[in-house]
Amino acid sequence: MKPYIPVAIGLAISFLLPSAHAQTCQWKDAAGHTVVSDTPPPGNVRDLRCVGGTGFGATTPAAAPSAANNAGAPKTIAEKDADFKKRQLENKEKADKDAKEQQAADARKENCERAKKVLASLESGRRVATVDEKGEQRIMEDNERQQETERARQGIADSCK
């Protein structure tokens, strides 16, 4: 009879072990009540967290699919880090874009001021000298002055918007 005692103890332990490794899940039902059970939840649950065992999915709280898809679920450190890097990149791109727009606005303002000064000089009635291809100075004739005046007005129209 003694050889049956270890077998009986072994059988008793083997029946108890699966329950020790059973999976326990916690979720909120459709009414918003928290449910804790070792049986699989129905299909329409939210905030599913399962711990232990190798039963119906064996998911951990961090890997529960409904918790990962839930917008109200707390984010992991990796998700927070990815969001932070994304915000940094967006802020940098926005700052670069703003800087380029500011440089373009400054260039337009400078071109506008130059065109106004040239136009004022041309309309002043004073003699205006230019430098030709040989590097010699020569006085502008009336038709050249008229062309340069029109060009300066066009520059003002383009730059001073």
C-alpha positions as CSV (number, residue, x, y, z in Angstrom):
1,M,0.0,0.0,0.0
2,K,2.9,2.3,0.5
3,P,3.7,2.7,-3.2
4,Y,0.2,4.1,-3.8
5,I,0.7,7.0,-1.4
6,P,3.3,8.9,-3.5
7,V,1.2,8.3,-6.6
8,A,-1.9,9.7,-4.8
9,I,0.0,12.7,-3.6
10,G,1.4,13.2,-7.1
11,L,-2.1,13.1,-8.6
12,A,-3.4,15.5,-6.0
13,I,-0.6,18.0,-6.7
14,S,-1.1,17.7,-10.5
15,F,-4.8,18.6,-10.1
16,L,-3.9,21.6,-8.0
17,L,-1.1,23.0,-10.2
18,P,-3.3,24.0,-13.2
19,S,-5.5,26.1,-10.9
20,A,-2.4,27.8,-9.5
21,H,-1.4,28.8,-13.0
22,A,-4.9,29.9,-14.1
23,Q,-5.2,33.2,-15.8
24,T,-7.2,35.9,-14.0
25,C,-8.6,38.8,-16.0
26,Q,-10.1,42.1,-15.0
27,W,-12.2,44.3,-17.3
28,K,-15.1,46.7,-17.4
29,D,-18.4,45.5,-18.7
30,A,-20.9,47.5,-20.9
31,A,-22.5,48.9,-17.7
32,G,-19.1,50.2,-16.5
33,H,-18.7,47.7,-13.7
34,T,-15.3,46.1,-13.0
35,V,-15.4,42.3,-13.4
36,V,-12.6,39.9,-12.2
37,S,-12.9,36.4,-13.5
38,D,-10.8,33.3,-14.6
39,T,-13.2,32.8,-17.6
40,P,-12.8,34.5,-20.9
41,P,-14.5,37.9,-21.1
42,P,-17.2,38.6,-23.7
43,G,-16.2,40.3,-27.0
44,N,-17.4,43.8,-26.0
45,V,-15.1,44.7,-23.0
46,R,-12.9,47.7,-22.3
47,D,-9.8,48.0,-20.1
48,L,-8.9,44.3,-20.3
49,R,-6.1,43.3,-18.1
50,C,-5.1,39.6,-17.8
51,V,-2.4,38.1,-15.5
52,G,-0.9,34.7,-15.2
53,G,-1.4,31.3,-16.9
54,T,-1.4,30.3,-20.5
55,G,-5.2,30.3,-20.9
56,F,-7.3,32.3,-23.4
57,G,-4.6,34.6,-24.7
58,A,-2.2,35.0,-21.8
59,T,-1.8,38.7,-22.1
60,T,-0.2,41.0,-19.7
61,P,-1.6,44.4,-18.7
62,A,0.8,46.2,-21.0
63,A,0.1,43.9,-24.0
64,A,-3.7,43.8,-23.7
65,P,-5.0,44.8,-27.1
66,S,-7.9,46.9,-25.8
67,A,-5.7,48.7,-23.4
68,A,-3.3,49.6,-26.1
69,N,-6.0,50.9,-28.4
70,N,-7.8,52.8,-25.6
71,A,-7.0,56.5,-25.8
72,G,-7.5,57.0,-22.1
73,A,-5.0,54.3,-21.2
74,P,-1.7,55.5,-19.7
75,K,1.2,55.6,-22.1
76,T,4.3,53.6,-21.8
77,I,7.7,55.3,-21.5
78,A,8.5,54.4,-25.1
79,E,5.3,55.9,-26.3
80,K,5.8,59.1,-24.3
81,D,9.4,59.3,-25.7
82,A,8.2,58.8,-29.2
83,D,5.5,61.5,-28.7
84,F,8.1,63.9,-27.3
85,K,10.5,63.3,-30.2
86,K,7.7,63.9,-32.7
87,R,6.7,67.2,-31.0
88,Q,10.4,68.3,-31.0
89,L,10.6,67.5,-34.7
90,E,7.4,69.4,-35.5
91,N,8.6,72.4,-33.4
92,K,11.9,72.4,-35.2
93,E,10.3,72.2,-38.6
94,K,7.9,75.1,-37.6
95,A,10.8,77.2,-36.3
96,D,12.7,76.6,-39.6
97,K,9.7,77.5,-41.7
98,D,9.1,80.6,-39.6
99,A,12.8,81.6,-39.9
100,K,12.6,81.2,-43.7
101,E,9.4,83.3,-43.9
102,Q,11.1,86.0,-41.8
103,Q,14.2,86.0,-44.0
104,A,12.0,86.3,-47.1
105,A,10.0,89.2,-45.5
106,D,13.2,91.0,-44.6
107,A,14.5,90.6,-48.1
108,R,11.3,91.9,-49.6
109,K,11.4,94.9,-47.2
110,E,15.0,95.7,-48.1
111,N,14.3,95.4,-51.9
112,C,11.3,97.7,-51.4
113,E,13.4,100.3,-49.7
114,R,16.1,100.1,-52.4
115,A,13.6,100.5,-55.2
116,K,12.0,103.5,-53.4
117,K,15.5,105.1,-53.1
118,V,16.3,104.5,-56.8
119,L,12.9,105.9,-57.9
120,A,13.4,109.0,-55.7
121,S,16.8,109.5,-57.2
122,L,15.5,109.1,-60.8
123,E,12.6,111.4,-60.2
124,S,14.6,114.1,-58.5
125,G,15.6,115.7,-61.8
126,R,19.3,115.5,-60.9
127,R,21.7,114.1,-63.4
128,V,22.3,110.3,-62.8
129,A,25.5,108.7,-63.9
130,T,26.0,105.0,-64.7
131,V,29.0,102.9,-65.4
132,D,29.3,101.3,-68.8
133,E,31.0,98.1,-69.9
134,K,34.5,99.7,-70.0
135,G,34.1,101.0,-66.5
136,E,33.7,104.6,-67.5
137,Q,31.1,106.8,-66.0
138,R,28.5,108.3,-68.3
139,I,25.3,110.4,-67.7
140,M,21.9,108.7,-68.4
141,E,19.9,110.0,-71.2
142,D,16.2,110.8,-70.9
143,N,15.0,107.5,-72.5
144,E,17.3,105.5,-70.3
145,R,16.1,107.4,-67.3
146,Q,12.5,106.7,-68.2
147,Q,13.2,103.0,-68.6
148,E,15.0,102.8,-65.2
149,T,12.1,104.7,-63.6
150,E,9.6,102.2,-64.9
151,R,11.8,99.3,-63.7
152,A,12.0,100.9,-60.2
153,R,8.2,101.3,-60.1
154,Q,7.8,97.6,-61.1
155,G,10.3,96.7,-58.3
156,I,8.3,98.7,-55.8
157,A,5.0,97.0,-57.0
158,D,6.7,93.6,-56.6
159,S,8.5,94.1,-53.3
160,C,6.3,96.5,-51.4
161,K,3.1,94.4,-51.0
